[in-house]
Amino acid sequence: MQFSSPPSARLKTIRVALGYSIDSFARALEYPEYENIENNTGDLPGKLIIRLLQVFSINPLWLYSQSNSRFIDITHNTSPKYIMLTSEGNERILMVNQKASAGYPQNLYEEEWYQELPSMDIPLNRYRNATYRGFQVKGDSMMPNLQSGDWVIGKAIESIQRIRSGKIYIIVLKDAVVVKQVIIEDVLSSHELTLRSLNQDYEDLHIASSSILELWEVSSKLTFSVNVSQQNNLRKELEDSMRSFFKP
């Protein structure tokens, strides 16, 4: 007679394989009661099974020894929830400034909210065959490449599976819009992503891929931070100091 291990034991196996401690696993699942689960040989709570599927794509059938596949592909659509068209049927590039970014996740499905945003058209072929959106950068986490106040133009990405590790993306989460370099540690299992700042003063962020509402790959930037006068002043100061140094 062949005996299968209880769901709690299989759950522990996959938790360890994913590299999580009990505490960190509980935090990722937003399920504080998890620490009591692995010692329980009974059925798993329904709420926990749902969270395991949502956050880590863990196959409920595998937990109960009814499938050999640990994970289920439940890739959700990360395409834009709203686009703006001209009377001719051409797409406009909506521009989301720093202030608007704060309310962007909460207004994803509100058509009237989008209509308050400015929009523009870039007359280049590369912007004709996909949906693009502009977001204004806030803060210095992506220095030196991006400064606060710069604008990034992002191309809509419809699925997390289209992410290219190492590229910079605009990630819309349920409570924030961030511009980060996305790192996929394990190409075979992209349920968790690392968001990395170019400014090394900032620590990496680790998020569940299922928490992403929209995804935009940065394709270009608009900047107004030329600072020509500042550069000229610095050069003049350097020249004056050099003359003073070599003065006989």
PyMOL commands that set and color helices and strands:
alter all, ss='L'
color gray80, all
select helices_A, chain A and resi 7-18+22-29+32-36+46-56+60-63+98-103+105-107+111-115+125-127+160-162+209-211+228-245
alter helices_A, ss='H'
color red, helices_A
select strands_A, chain A and resi 84-85+91-96+119-120+132-136+151-156+168-172+177-183+192-196+205-208+214-222
alter strands_A, ss='S'
color yellow, strands_A
deselect
rebuild
show_as cartoon
